[in-house]
Amino acid sequence: MTTRRSHLWPFFVWLFAFYAIWLGVVLLGQHGPALVEHWPIALAMMAGSYFAGSTPLGGGTVGFPILVLLMNEPATLGRDFSFAVQSIGMTSATIFIWCRRQSVEWPMLRAALIGATIGTPLGILLVAPLVSGLFIKLLFAVLWGSFGILHFQRLQELIRHEGITPTAPRFDRNAGLAIGFFGGISVASITGVGIDMVIYTLLVLLCHADLRIAIATSVVLMAWTSVVGTVTKLVTGTLQPGVFEHWLAAAPIVAVGAPLGALVVARIGRKVTLVVVSILCVAQFFWTLAHEWQQLDGWTIAAAFLGLGLFVLLFQELHDLGDRLARRAPAPRR
């Protein structure tokens, strides 16, 4: 136990540095009233940061619907807030994962980090400005609704996976680059989240990865993508007004909340947490449709359900392909 704790010193150094800088910003900028005004998002991110550290869903998965559906903020603000708050929370969880020497699927992750570094800024500059706020909300709802259905269908099977199916280095490289680039340009740049779900889904369905490996890998990728997205927004001056105040209130919560989620779930197991988050994912799909009902017509509603069905079918195809690969492959790599 003493040895394990001694490995955590970089994490505690990170926390000390972050809180010192955060406190300096609050005091020197006289942002105390902003903290009081934005306390609801800080409260919401207590749950959001737990899910960020214990599941393949970024903290923005909770922050986005709270801001957009409950507080009626613009979808663009929800997206930019997701980037900003995950830059702290999931970076904190990444440092914690590294200090605890948790297993990560580095061959695929390294390529995905490169792909996200290219794809995310391109998406922010070229794709995100072309989509409407309603499209952002519906894309978020469909992606996470299908994710919830996936776990209702496959949870018992997923929690039994151990190790990971061996794959060729070329496959890891190509798959990682594709996940990072296309996930960054088409999902993360529009919603502020989601690239973690993409790599997680590929790992658990196609590679039969242990949930601990898949979730840790997804956390690292989402942390890096969030940093890239936030820096891109700051450099290009496209960060939405109001993000800073919400971030200031939520950041000190997520800095410890995400690592705490990773620690707690290691004690109680992931099944209960994944069931809860799956229920929330499906519920937010219907919540989004109800919230935006006045803006939707029959074609849009049909498209939302069609998108949900297509993603579920895609997950089924990945699952079947993963079964075929597992039967042909040697014993799972530990």
C-alpha positions in Angstrom: 0.0 0.0 0.0 2.8 2.4 0.9 4.5 1.7 -2.5 1.3 2.3 -4.4 0.8 5.6 -2.6 4.3 6.7 -3.3 3.5 6.4 -7.0 0.8 9.1 -6.6 3.1 12.0 -5.9 2.9 13.4 -9.5 -0.9 13.4 -9.1 -0.7 15.4 -5.9 1.7 17.8 -7.4 -0.7 18.3 -10.3 -3.6 19.0 -7.9 -1.5 21.4 -5.8 -0.5 23.3 -9.0 -4.0 23.4 -10.4 -5.7 24.6 -7.2 -3.0 27.3 -6.6 -3.5 28.6 -10.1 -7.3 28.4 -9.8 -7.3 30.2 -6.5 -5.0 32.9 -7.9 -7.4 33.5 -10.8 -10.4 33.7 -8.5 -8.8 36.1 -6.1 -6.9 38.3 -8.5 -9.8 38.5 -11.0 -12.4 38.9 -8.1 -14.5 36.1 -9.5 -16.1 35.2 -6.2 -19.6 36.4 -7.3 -19.3 34.2 -10.5 -18.6 31.1 -8.3 -21.8 31.8 -6.3 -23.9 32.5 -9.4 -22.8 29.3 -11.1 -23.1 26.9 -8.2 -25.7 24.6 -10.0 -23.1 23.5 -12.7 -20.6 22.8 -9.9 -23.2 20.6 -8.2 -24.1 18.8 -11.5 -20.4 18.1 -12.2 -20.0 16.2 -9.0 -21.9 13.4 -10.8 -20.4 14.3 -14.2 -16.9 13.9 -13.0 -17.6 10.6 -11.3 -18.9 9.2 -14.5 -16.0 10.7 -16.4 -13.5 8.7 -14.3 -15.5 5.5 -14.0 -17.1 5.1 -17.5 -16.1 5.8 -21.1 -18.2 8.9 -21.0 -16.7 12.3 -20.5 -17.9 14.7 -17.9 -19.5 16.7 -20.6 -22.0 13.9 -21.0 -23.6 15.3 -17.8 -22.6 18.9 -18.3 -24.0 19.2 -21.8 -27.6 18.2 -21.1 -27.7 20.1 -17.8 -26.6 23.3 -19.5 -28.6 22.8 -22.7 -31.7 21.0 -21.6 -32.2 22.1 -18.0 -30.6 25.6 -18.0 -31.6 26.3 -21.6 -28.1 27.5 -22.6 -27.1 27.3 -26.3 -25.8 24.0 -27.5 -22.6 25.7 -28.6 -21.9 26.7 -25.0 -22.6 23.2 -23.8 -20.0 21.9 -26.4 -17.3 24.4 -25.5 -17.9 23.9 -21.7 -17.5 20.1 -22.3 -14.1 20.7 -23.9 -13.0 23.1 -21.1 -14.2 21.2 -18.1 -12.8 17.8 -19.4 -9.5 19.5 -20.0 -9.2 19.6 -16.2 -11.2 16.6 -15.0 -10.1 14.0 -17.5 -6.5 15.2 -17.5 -6.6 14.7 -13.8 -8.0 11.2 -14.2 -5.3 10.5 -16.8 -2.5 11.5 -14.4 -4.2 9.3 -11.8 -4.4 6.4 -14.2 -0.7 6.8 -15.1 0.4 7.0 -11.5 -1.6 3.8 -10.6 0.0 2.1 -13.7 -3.3 1.0 -15.0 -3.3 -0.9 -18.3 -3.9 1.2 -21.4 -4.1 0.0 -25.0 -1.1 2.1 -26.1 -0.6 0.7 -29.7 -4.1 2.0 -30.7 -4.1 5.0 -28.4 -0.8 6.5 -29.7 -2.2 6.6 -33.2 -5.6 7.9 -32.0 -3.9 10.8 -30.2 -2.2 11.8 -33.5 -5.5 11.5 -35.4 -7.3 13.6 -32.8 -4.6 16.3 -32.9 -5.3 16.7 -36.6 -9.0 16.0 -36.8 -10.4 18.0 -33.8 -9.0 21.4 -34.9 -10.2 20.8 -38.5 -13.6 19.9 -37.2 -13.8 23.0 -35.0 -12.8 25.3 -37.9 -14.5 23.7 -40.9 -17.4 21.4 -39.7 -18.8 22.8 -36.4 -19.6 26.2 -37.8 -21.9 24.6 -40.4 -24.2 22.7 -38.0 -27.1 24.2 -36.2 -27.7 24.0 -32.4 -30.6 21.6 -33.0 -28.3 19.2 -34.9 -25.8 19.3 -32.1 -28.5 18.4 -29.6 -29.8 15.6 -31.7 -26.4 14.1 -32.6 -25.6 14.1 -28.9 -28.9 12.4 -28.0 -28.6 9.7 -30.7 -25.0 8.8 -30.0 -25.5 8.5 -26.3 -28.9 6.8 -26.6 -27.4 4.1 -28.8 -24.5 3.7 -26.3 -27.0 3.1 -23.5 -28.9 0.5 -25.6 -25.5 -1.2 -26.4 -24.9 -1.8 -22.7 -28.4 -3.0 -22.0 -27.8 -5.6 -24.7 -24.2 -6.6 -24.0 -23.3 -5.6 -20.4 -23.2 -9.2 -19.0 -20.9 -10.2 -21.8 -18.7 -7.1 -21.7 -17.9 -7.4 -18.0 -16.6 -11.0 -18.6 -13.9 -9.9 -21.0 -10.3 -10.3 -19.8 -7.2 -9.0 -21.5 -7.6 -8.1 -25.2 -7.7 -10.0 -28.5 -4.3 -9.7 -30.1 -4.3 -7.6 -33.3 -1.7 -6.7 -35.9 0.4 -3.5 -35.3 -0.9 -2.2 -38.7 -4.5 -2.7 -37.6 -3.8 -0.9 -34.3 -2.2 2.0 -36.1 -4.8 2.4 -38.8 -7.8 1.9 -36.5 -6.3 4.4 -34.0 -5.7 7.1 -36.7 -9.2 6.6 -38.1 -10.8 6.9 -34.6 -8.8 10.0 -33.7 -9.2 11.8 -37.0 -12.8 11.0 -37.9 -14.0 11.0 -34.2 -12.4 14.4 -33.7 -13.6 15.9 -36.9 -17.2 14.5 -36.8 -18.1 14.0 -33.2 -15.9 15.7 -30.7 -15.7 19.0 -32.6 -19.5 19.2 -32.8 -20.6 17.9 -29.3 -17.4 18.4 -27.2 -17.5 14.7 -26.2 -17.8 11.3 -27.9 -14.4 10.3 -29.1 -13.9 8.4 -25.9 -17.0 6.4 -26.7 -15.8 5.6 -30.2 -12.5 4.0 -29.1 -14.1 2.3 -26.1 -16.8 0.7 -28.4 -14.2 -0.5 -30.9 -12.1 -2.0 -28.1 -14.9 -3.8 -26.3 -16.8 -5.1 -29.3 -14.1 -5.7 -31.9 -11.1 -6.5 -29.7 -13.0 -8.0 -26.6 -11.0 -5.7 -24.4 -11.3 -5.9 -20.6 -13.5 -2.9 -19.5 -10.6 -1.6 -17.3 -8.3 -1.4 -20.3 -11.0 0.1 -22.6 -12.2 2.7 -20.1 -8.7 3.8 -19.1 -7.8 4.2 -22.8 -10.9 6.2 -23.5 -10.2 8.5 -20.6 -6.7 9.4 -21.9 -8.0 10.0 -25.5 -10.8 12.2 -24.3 -8.5 14.2 -22.0 -6.1 14.9 -24.9 -8.9 15.7 -27.3 -10.4 18.2 -24.8 -7.1 20.0 -24.4 -6.7 20.2 -28.1 -10.2 21.5 -28.5 -9.9 24.0 -25.8 -6.6 25.4 -27.0 -8.0 25.6 -30.6 -11.0 27.5 -29.3 -8.8 29.9 -27.3 -6.3 30.5 -30.2 -9.1 31.1 -32.7 -11.1 33.2 -30.4 -14.2 31.1 -30.8 -14.8 30.1 -27.2 -18.4 30.8 -26.4 -19.3 33.6 -23.9 -20.1 32.2 -20.5 -17.9 29.2 -20.7 -15.2 30.6 -18.5 -17.6 31.4 -15.6 -19.1 27.9 -15.7 -15.7 26.4 -16.0 -14.4 28.4 -13.0 -17.2 27.0 -10.8 -16.9 23.4 -12.0 -13.1 22.9 -12.5 -12.2 22.5 -8.8 -14.9 19.8 -8.5 -13.9 17.7 -11.5 -10.2 17.9 -10.7 -10.8 15.4 -7.9 -14.1 14.0 -8.9 -12.9 12.1 -12.0 -10.0 10.4 -10.2 -12.3 9.6 -7.3 -14.7 7.9 -9.8 -11.8 5.8 -11.1 -10.9 4.8 -7.5 -14.4 4.1 -6.2 -15.5 2.0 -9.2 -12.4 -0.1 -8.8 -13.8 -1.0 -5.3 -17.5 -1.6 -6.2 -17.1 -2.8 -9.8 -18.4 -1.2 -13.0 -21.6 -3.0 -13.5 -23.8 -0.8 -11.3 -22.2 2.4 -12.6 -22.6 1.3 -16.3 -26.3 0.3 -15.7 -27.0 3.8 -14.2 -25.2 5.6 -17.0 -27.0 3.6 -19.6 -30.4 4.5 -18.2 -29.3 8.2 -18.2 -28.1 7.8 -21.8 -31.4 6.4 -23.1 -33.5 8.9 -20.9 -31.6 11.9 -22.3 -32.6 10.8 -25.9 -36.3 11.1 -25.1 -35.7 14.1 -22.9 -34.0 15.9 -25.9 -37.0 15.0 -28.2 -39.4 16.3 -25.6 -37.4 19.5 -24.9 -37.1 20.3 -28.6 -40.6 19.1 -29.6 -41.7 22.5 -30.9 -38.8 22.6 -33.4 -39.2 19.0 -34.6 -41.2 17.8 -37.5 -42.1 14.2 -38.5 -39.0 13.8 -40.7 -36.6 15.0 -38.0 -38.1 12.7 -35.4 -37.9 9.8 -37.8 -34.3 10.7 -38.6 -33.5 10.6 -34.9 -34.9 7.2 -34.4 -33.3 6.0 -37.7 -29.9 7.2 -36.5 -30.5 5.4 -33.2 -31.3 2.2 -35.1 -28.3 2.5 -37.4 -25.8 2.9 -34.6 -27.3 -0.1 -32.8 -26.9 -2.1 -36.0 -23.4 -0.9 -36.4 -22.6 -2.0 -32.9 -24.1 -5.4 -33.7 -21.9 -5.7 -36.8 -18.8 -4.8 -34.7 -19.8 -7.4 -32.1 -20.2 -10.2 -34.7 -16.9 -9.3 -36.3 -15.2 -9.2 -32.9 -16.5 -12.8 -32.2 -15.0 -14.0 -35.5 -11.7 -12.4 -34.8 -11.6 -13.8 -31.3 -12.2 -17.4 -32.6 -9.2 -17.1 -35.0 -6.8 -15.3 -32.7 -4.5 -16.8 -30.1 -5.2 -16.4 -26.4 -6.1 -12.9 -25.2 -3.2 -10.6 -24.5 -3.0 -9.7 -20.8 
